[in-house]
Amino acid sequence: MKKRLITAFIVITLALGTALSAGAAPVPQGLQNFKVLNTYATGQFLDVQNYSWYAMYVQAGYEYGILSGTTASAFSPDNPLTVAEAVKTAACLRSIYFTGRAGFASSRVWYKPYMDYALKKGIIDAPVADADTYITRAQYADMIARALPGAYPEINQIADNAIPDVSVSDSFGASVYTLYRAGVLTGCDSYGTFRPFERLTRAEAAAIIARATGTGFRRSLSLPAELKGEDIFKKCAPAVFFLERFDSEGVLLGIGSGFFITRDGLALTNYHVIDGASSAVITTANGRTYDVKGICGYDTKHDIAVLQIDGSGFPYLGLADSGTVQTGDDVYTIGSPFGLLNSMSNGVISHTGREINGTDFIQYTAPISMGSGGGPVLNTKGEAVGLTCLTVLNGQTINFAVPINKQALLSRTDSVPLITIVDLNTDYTIYYRSYFPVPDYGIFTGTPIYKTNEDAITRVKTYYYRQSDITVPEEKAIGGYIALLRENGFNWQSSYTGADGSMVDVYFNGNLDMSVHFGTDSPDGVACRFVAIH
């Protein structure tokens, strides 16, 4: 009987223990949950010196069990952080903050438990295909901000768009501004430049982790509300380019300026800068050249166009609200007057809404010249408020800019080659250079030249166009061009079998003793339509 009572007592006690455990209060969330778990010995990592700016951050990340070394004796502070490492640290931060622990199960793919947790908690939006790639500064900032929602009280007053290379409208913008305002991020220079698309080093990751875990590590920061002229130039000039436009035969038609508005090559310029161009090339501040891949949208009335440049990783400008500019505001322009790359001038806003032929412009005094058109007009924060557009000849710095807000209505996607819009916006026939009055087939159909050939003896000039590049319907590509030949005095004369076995038509202008051979051929094995001028 006594043994039964003891057994019953033990069972009851165990049951009570289980109930007490199940009813235990959860660990309160907060920064107080970050506690020292590992012992960090000075000199533990041979590549982390006590005087290094990141030494205390490396120690904190290691002690909290969030970021360890690459080996037992090396931290590799200058190595870039991988995506897998980034996801792990963000997952550990969140788990410790909310539960007081970072107990993740082991897995054959070591980072999978962290990845699954990060997806579940909204730290990332989708599984990462290649976890061994390197994380960018913007990507990591977004992870860290999302890992600890509510853990970043504002201690710094950072105005929207005050960070030189981050706009609040960027996909990662809100996260970056949250961390700047909380003192977790401080930028790379006195202007607060963030360099969002550069790789994040392990030393930089350690600093972000430490500042995320405790307010004692967070930094006070203030960014200048206005920049000096030299600072504006340093900030903005790399995003401005010189533009040269060419006709269908590669002859220079004119020059102008423009500037990037996204990292992946979207840019703004005046429509008149690319008007009539079959192709265009830009030269950036560092002297590199890139092709203009195409045009996304344009507005001939307001003289503005959105271009797609063939490339990526470009520095770009933030866009201000041009509706807020005031008469008397200081402004700067950067452009390439007469081809003089990266020329800067300054002045003031003379009038915020000057109407010319039914279109509103911003009038300003910063000097401009031919070639400046399409460049940015900048406020004292280094944001574009307009595009340089017009000047009054013989006037005293009476210049006009397209308000930057006009770009908001233009398409930023689905670019088409420049040559495809020439015929659409021209109310007259464009002819081959030196071969008037033979209509330019490429301009008429919006097709770039594949190659040309000129016979050294007969002087016959042949223009080839890849059939795969011809996008207009056949009735325009063939029948429409034949009709245009007739309008210009060329009448059908004869036909013959071409090199590829197809029929070639000959159209003759008796007044000029000139003939045009129109058909198909396959130079270099490429199926082409050709125009040969005799």
C-alpha atoms as one frame of an Amber mdcrd trajectory, in Angstrom:
protein
   0.000   0.000   0.000   2.827   2.373   0.892   4.602   1.576  -2.394   1.402
   2.392  -4.322   1.066   5.750  -2.576   4.673   6.655  -3.387   4.157   5.663
  -7.022   0.975   7.724  -7.213   2.770  10.685  -5.678   5.540  10.446  -8.277
   2.999  10.286 -11.125   1.117  13.285  -9.755   4.352  15.200  -9.299   5.450
  14.435 -12.883   2.043  15.481 -14.190   2.210  18.731 -12.254   5.719  19.310
 -13.595   4.525  18.795 -17.137   1.602  21.139 -16.574   3.854  23.767 -15.051
   6.259  23.450 -17.978   3.461  23.692 -20.528   2.083  26.726 -18.787   5.438
  28.508 -18.471   5.454  32.061 -19.723   7.077  32.470 -23.160  10.358  34.329
 -23.425   9.547  38.000 -24.042  10.789  39.241 -27.380  13.401  41.940 -27.499
  17.037  42.886 -27.791  17.635  41.642 -24.245  17.568  38.109 -25.663  20.962
  38.582 -27.270  23.359  37.129 -24.726  26.945  35.903 -24.757  26.992  32.228
 -25.735  30.575  31.803 -26.918  33.857  32.923 -25.396  35.869  35.170 -27.671
  39.593  35.298 -26.978  41.664  38.265 -28.144  43.711  37.138 -31.121  41.407
  34.209 -31.773  41.172  35.233 -35.418  44.643  35.953 -36.717  43.283  38.299
 -39.402  41.340  40.508 -36.960  43.574  43.038 -35.223  42.446  44.771 -32.034
  42.748  48.164 -33.714  40.660  47.191 -36.761  37.450  49.199 -37.049  35.426
  45.990 -37.174  37.116  44.126 -34.271  34.397  44.781 -31.677  31.675  43.866
 -34.180  33.362  40.567 -35.049  33.568  39.787 -31.321  29.875  40.551 -30.768
  28.718  38.458 -33.713  30.841  35.530 -32.554  29.810  35.767 -28.885  26.119
  35.843 -29.804  26.550  32.784 -32.004  25.431  34.544 -35.154  28.552  34.946
 -37.315  31.583  32.722 -36.837  34.909  32.568 -38.654  35.679  30.868 -41.935
  38.078  28.634 -39.995  38.947  28.293 -36.310  41.666  30.918 -36.663  40.469
  33.091 -39.572  37.513  35.416 -39.927  38.287  36.607 -43.499  36.966  40.131
 -42.933  37.488  41.269 -46.523  35.815  38.258 -48.111  32.311  38.811 -49.494
  29.418  37.289 -47.557  27.565  34.520 -49.377  23.801  34.412 -49.708  23.710
  31.283 -47.550  25.670  32.997 -44.770  23.430  36.055 -45.064  20.248  34.004
 -44.719  21.683  32.137 -41.728  22.601  35.306 -39.850  19.232  36.936 -40.548
  17.383  33.790 -39.425  19.433  33.574 -36.220  18.814  37.249 -35.449  15.076
  36.822 -35.726  14.923  33.549 -33.807  16.968  34.889 -30.876  15.026  38.151
 -30.811  11.653  36.393 -30.604  12.468  33.165 -28.709  15.789  33.721 -26.973
  17.468  30.898 -28.886  18.619  29.933 -32.368  18.097  26.191 -32.317  18.115
  25.056 -35.920  18.259  21.374 -36.859  21.179  20.069 -38.846  20.641  19.176
 -42.481  22.505  17.570 -45.358  22.317  20.962 -47.040  23.564  22.980 -44.095
  21.695  26.201 -44.870  18.293  24.631 -45.690  16.800  24.973 -42.149  17.742
  28.661 -42.145  16.342  29.142 -45.633  13.059  27.447 -44.699  12.763  29.595
 -41.569  13.573  32.778 -43.467  10.888  31.995 -46.028   8.325  31.190 -43.347
   9.037  34.398 -41.419   9.097  36.676 -44.457  12.801  37.502 -44.300  13.085
  36.471 -47.950  10.361  36.105 -50.566  11.575  33.069 -52.486  14.128  30.259
 -52.182  17.598  31.235 -53.352  18.718  29.256 -56.391  22.463  29.633 -55.835
  23.261  30.100 -52.170  26.998  30.310 -52.830  26.698  33.587 -54.737  27.575
  36.787 -52.918  25.024  39.031 -51.248  24.778  42.702 -52.149  24.585  45.451
 -49.577  20.995  46.224 -50.590  19.900  42.587 -50.333  21.387  42.181 -46.884
  19.917  45.422 -45.589  16.502  44.236 -46.727  16.929  40.903 -44.919  18.078
  42.501 -41.674  15.269  45.058 -41.659  12.670  42.342 -42.266  14.216  39.990
 -39.702  13.540  42.309 -36.748  10.378  44.306 -37.439   9.789  46.841 -34.696
  13.339  46.610 -33.377  14.596  49.750 -35.054  13.437  52.903 -33.258  14.451
  56.060 -35.071  17.440  57.898 -33.605  18.552  59.753 -36.753  16.516  62.196
 -38.774  17.194  61.156 -42.352  14.941  62.814 -44.907  13.456  60.803 -47.752
  15.908  60.531 -50.654  18.717  62.082 -48.586  20.911  59.014 -49.148  22.726
  59.888 -52.382  22.331  56.554 -54.153  19.145  55.164 -52.595  15.645  56.364
 -53.321  12.752  55.535 -51.017  11.022  54.204 -54.143  13.691  51.531 -54.692
  12.553  47.992 -53.915  14.968  47.979 -50.971  14.621  51.682 -50.188  12.301
  51.425 -47.179  14.583  48.879 -45.489  17.724  50.933 -46.055  16.129  54.121
 -44.717  14.821  52.217 -41.689  18.345  51.039 -40.846  19.926  54.445 -41.452
  17.382  56.095 -39.185  17.983  53.444 -36.515  21.770  53.885 -36.646  22.421
  50.398 -38.021  23.697  51.682 -41.361  25.833  54.796 -41.726  27.006  54.800
 -45.339  30.459  54.758 -46.868  31.340  58.457 -46.766  30.323  61.795 -45.270
  27.416  62.039 -47.730  25.939  58.737 -46.557  26.530  56.967 -49.874  25.355
  53.369 -49.508  26.599  51.627 -52.691  23.625  49.263 -52.687  24.771  46.938
 -55.446  28.284  46.287 -54.245  29.154  43.052 -52.474  28.959  43.056 -48.689
  32.132  42.027 -46.871  32.104  39.826 -43.793  33.487  42.732 -41.738  30.585
  44.936 -42.863  28.139  42.130 -42.084  29.583  41.850 -38.570  29.002  45.572
 -38.008  25.381  45.361 -39.193  24.722  42.299 -37.021  26.187  43.912 -33.897
  24.212  47.111 -34.399  21.042  45.122 -34.989  21.508  43.230 -31.712  21.908
  46.190 -29.411  21.376  49.917 -29.235  24.809  50.346 -27.678  26.386  49.636
 -31.038  24.110  51.931 -33.035  25.481  55.140 -34.478  24.222  58.700 -34.573
  24.234  60.128 -38.066  23.232  63.282 -39.879  23.311  63.830 -43.622  23.707
  67.276 -45.162  20.378  68.727 -46.269  22.126  70.506 -49.120  25.316  69.685
 -50.967  28.025  71.990 -52.213  28.640  72.269 -55.918  31.715  70.051 -55.854
  29.815  67.408 -53.891  26.938  67.477 -56.363  29.387  66.963 -59.200  31.041
  63.999 -57.478  27.688  62.471 -56.721  25.918  63.092 -60.020  28.479  63.311
 -62.829  29.014  59.514 -63.053  25.321  59.111 -63.942  25.420  61.616 -66.841
  26.509  60.644 -70.354  27.333  62.087 -73.759  25.144  60.847 -76.630  25.902
  60.654 -80.350  23.149  59.787 -82.811  23.655  58.325 -86.276  21.652  57.798
 -89.448  21.045  54.378 -91.012  24.484  54.423 -92.649  26.351  55.320 -89.476
  26.865  59.005 -90.278  26.807  61.305 -87.252  23.618  63.377 -87.105  24.039
  65.195 -83.802  25.053  65.124 -80.158  23.408  65.591 -76.787  23.370  64.455
 -73.194  21.346  62.167 -70.964  21.398  60.481 -67.567  20.610  57.152 -65.957
  17.577  56.749 -63.717  18.055  53.052 -62.882  21.019  50.762 -62.406  19.939
  48.497 -65.259  20.281  51.106 -67.975  17.057  53.108 -68.119  17.925  56.677
 -68.994  16.313  60.012 -69.839  17.117  62.482 -72.569  15.278  64.960 -74.782
  13.322  63.512 -77.659  15.017  65.942 -80.037  18.381  64.447 -79.067  17.436
  61.090 -80.647  14.954  62.361 -83.245  15.674  60.806 -86.632  18.374  58.517
 -85.285  18.699  54.981 -86.567  21.204  54.218 -83.819  22.991  55.959 -80.969
  26.008  55.461 -78.735  26.671  56.947 -75.319  29.949  57.712 -73.571  29.891
  57.643 -69.769  31.979  59.733 -67.406  34.615  56.996 -67.169  35.097  57.010
 -70.945  33.295  53.750 -71.693  30.889  53.520 -74.614  27.574  51.672 -74.772
  24.971  51.217 -77.482  21.491  52.601 -77.048  19.544  49.357 -77.165  16.216
  51.048 -77.804  13.562  53.507 -76.772  10.854  52.622 -74.243   8.628  55.676
 -74.343   8.669  59.248 -75.590   6.656  62.444 -75.677   7.367  64.732 -78.614
   5.315  67.597 -77.164   7.283  67.709 -73.919  10.545  66.693 -75.623  11.398
  63.755 -73.387  12.348  60.142 -74.045  13.135  57.049 -71.973  16.021  55.028
 -73.405  17.295  51.550 -72.648  21.082  51.437 -72.666  22.743  48.101 -73.415
  24.417  47.361 -70.091  23.886  47.283 -66.328  25.459  48.396 -63.078  25.229
  52.081 -63.954  25.212  54.872 -61.345  21.920  56.728 -61.522  20.222  59.894
 -60.318  17.353  60.304 -57.909  14.348  62.190 -59.229  12.866  65.082 -57.274
   9.280  66.314 -57.418   9.531  69.119 -59.961   6.235  70.461 -58.673   7.995
  71.647 -55.512  10.679  73.827 -57.128  10.529  77.522 -56.287  11.660  80.601
 -58.137  15.083  81.505 -56.772  16.139  77.931 -55.987  19.761  77.162 -56.763
  20.253  74.638 -59.571  23.109  72.948 -61.406  23.420  71.389 -64.838  25.775
  68.669 -66.036  26.108  67.824 -69.709  28.347  67.778 -72.755  28.120  71.171
 -74.504  29.899  70.906 -77.872  30.976  67.427 -76.809  32.862  68.621 -73.731
  31.963  65.728 -71.419  30.841  66.354 -67.858  30.695  70.137 -67.970  28.939
  71.697 -64.993  27.280  75.094 -64.576  25.065  76.667 -61.945  22.290  79.230
 -61.689  18.827  79.743 -60.236  15.241  79.000 -61.155  13.915  82.076 -62.982
  10.344  80.860 -63.391   8.697  77.589 -62.416   6.056  77.373 -65.132   6.970
  79.231 -68.291   4.551  78.334 -71.100   5.919  78.051 -74.625   3.611  76.897
 -77.432   1.217  75.352 -74.943   3.913  73.450 -73.015   5.171  74.288 -69.521
   8.907  74.541 -68.899  11.118  75.448 -65.949  13.095  78.586 -66.786  16.577
  78.797 -65.260  19.868  80.680 -65.614  22.573  77.965 -65.525  24.449  78.352
 -68.833  24.009  75.657 -71.512  25.076  75.179 -75.134  24.542  72.796 -78.042
  25.117  69.294 -76.720  23.766  70.076 -73.250  20.255  69.015 -74.247  18.960
  66.000 -72.339  21.278  66.507 -69.374  19.884  66.905 -65.856  18.973  70.103
 -64.050  19.799  69.330 -60.416  18.685  70.719 -57.075  21.017  71.174 -54.115
  20.425  67.569 -53.022  21.732  66.286 -56.330  18.294  65.205 -57.534  17.054
  65.818 -61.074  14.265  68.388 -61.228  14.300  68.678 -65.011  16.016  67.991
 -68.317  17.971  70.695 -70.124  15.991  71.476 -73.261  15.993  74.970 -74.815
  17.991  78.162 -74.818  17.266  81.580 -76.282  20.004  82.538 -78.704  21.490
  85.940 -77.937  19.641  85.870 -74.611  21.296  86.329 -71.261  21.127  82.767
 -69.839  17.451  82.376 -70.690  17.197  78.602 -70.639  14.408  76.068 -70.239
  14.061  72.576 -68.820  11.432  69.862 -69.138   9.974  69.277 -65.629  11.144
  65.866 -64.443   7.613  64.854 -63.452   6.765  64.558 -67.166   8.706  61.292
 -67.311   6.272  59.561 -64.958   3.749  58.991 -67.749   6.213  57.319 -70.112
   6.748  53.582 -70.522   9.864  52.091 -68.967   9.529  48.642 -70.536   9.485
  46.940 -73.931  12.109  49.017 -75.696  12.204  49.039 -79.498  15.167  49.965
 -81.729  15.452  53.691 -82.461  15.139  53.076 -86.186  11.614  51.705 -85.742
  10.197  55.086 -84.719  11.891  57.275 -87.329   9.290  56.696 -90.035   6.454
  56.959 -87.496   7.470  60.485 -86.537   8.510  61.800 -89.944   6.049  63.273
 -92.430   8.469  63.115 -95.354  10.481  60.426 -97.130  14.035  59.805 -95.967
  16.462  58.805 -98.702  19.746  56.972 -98.793  22.627  59.348 -98.275  24.176
  60.250-101.676  21.481  58.295-103.542  18.558  60.670-103.821  15.730  59.891
-104.541  16.018  56.231-103.503  13.922  55.771-100.325  15.833  54.333 -97.342
  14.384  50.834 -96.929  15.656  50.504 -93.374  14.005  53.725 -92.251  10.785
  52.880 -94.061  10.489  49.462 -92.420  12.309  50.190 -89.151  15.033  47.665
 -89.929  18.752  48.159 -89.190  21.283  47.532 -91.935  22.879  44.087 -91.712
  25.744  44.939 -94.055  26.580  47.005 -97.132  28.704  46.364-100.168  30.030
  48.662-102.896  31.464  47.180-106.070  34.857  48.727-106.735  34.341  48.709
-110.535  30.627  49.319-111.124  30.173  51.443-107.972  26.907  49.607-107.309
  25.942  50.082-103.656  23.977  47.253-102.023  22.214  47.428 -98.654  21.329
  44.148 -96.940  18.656  43.737 -94.252  18.197  40.500 -92.337  14.746  39.148
 -92.948  14.526  38.160 -89.293  14.926  41.854 -88.377  12.035  42.987 -90.581
   9.062  43.262 -88.240   6.527  45.141 -90.361   3.857  43.210 -92.302   4.843
  41.921 -95.746   2.451  44.291 -97.476   4.548  47.190 -96.149   7.939  45.466
 -96.346   7.431  44.677-100.048   4.327  46.296-101.509   4.709  49.466 -99.472
   8.320  49.966-100.530   7.512  49.328-104.193   4.771  51.963-103.986   7.283
  54.381-102.429   9.734  53.706-105.270   7.014  54.568-107.775   6.192  57.784
-105.942   9.818  58.789-106.440   9.908  58.086-110.182  11.072  54.442-110.202
   8.947  52.168-112.386   9.234  48.440-112.861  11.525  47.619-115.787  12.394
  43.922-115.603  13.051  40.887-113.409  15.804  38.293-113.192  16.723  35.281
-111.109  18.984  36.193-108.212  21.859  34.274-106.659  19.533  32.460-104.257
  17.136  31.446-107.022  14.475  34.019-106.203  13.237  36.775-108.503  14.815
  40.215-108.318  12.811  43.199-109.601  14.444  46.156-111.318  12.921  49.632
-111.002  14.223  52.379-113.285  14.125  56.181-113.063  14.580  57.431-116.611
  15.016  61.062-115.616  18.041  60.254-113.488  19.245  57.156-115.365  19.216
  55.302-112.036  17.912  51.829-111.236  17.062  49.991-108.027  17.285  46.199
-107.771  14.962  44.888-105.066  14.973  41.247-103.958  16.434  38.636-101.620
  19.875  37.106-101.195  21.849  35.222 -98.527  25.224  36.865 -97.914  27.237
  34.867 -95.359  24.377  32.359 -95.360  22.035  34.924 -93.757  18.628  35.372
 -95.402  18.351  39.040 -96.367  16.282  41.454 -98.398  18.435  43.828-100.360
  18.323  47.139-102.177  21.026  47.588-104.843  21.442  51.031-106.392  22.887
  51.217-109.916
